[in-house]
């Protein structure tokens, strides 16, 4: 049994490149989807919950109060494009392409080639059932930002991975 298997910690993978959080404050590869929260370009109080399913590239985009995105009519909207760009910054193009099962034609994946490959399949627009749990996780992350700085442990975060080496 390896040290990792005996440990309750997991390795934390640093972002591929630093990213600004103003446009896409939350992005994750989870539940078989690339999903996240994207800020509205026109209304500071509005955010969109966007997702793309791995393999089928089925996509969904709706506001935080579950109204459909007006730009996601038969093709990816600008929110999904922003989500793909930020995922590539966070996780790296190869990892995003592999997770989504996208096969960019130009060989070396990039945010643009991944989006182009997925769009070429004319993916179906999906339902927005994933929006609620994604938005809930985003709000939970925001709540941690409001806590006062401390070195005391937070009981609800004890399961989080550490970056320390395990002996």
NORDALIN-V207187 format. One record per backbone hydrogen bond with DSSP energy under -1.0 kcal/mol. NH is the residue of the N-H (numbers start at 1). CO is the residue of the C=O. If there is no record, write none. Layout:
NH:CO
NH:CO
//
This chain:
6:2
16:90
17:89
26:37
28:35
30:33
33:30
34:52
35:28
36:50
37:26
38:48
39:23
40:46
46:43
48:38
49:62
50:36
51:60
52:34
53:58
54:32
55:100
56:54
57:53
59:124
60:51
62:49
63:67
64:47
66:63
69:61
73:71
81:77
82:78
83:79
84:80
85:81
86:82
87:83
88:84
89:85
90:86
91:87
92:88
96:92
97:93
98:94
99:95
100:96
102:97
107:104
108:106
114:110
115:111
116:112
117:113
118:114
119:115
120:116
122:119
126:59
131:128
134:130
135:131
136:132
137:133
138:134
139:135
140:136
141:137
142:138
143:139
144:140
157:154
158:155
160:157
//
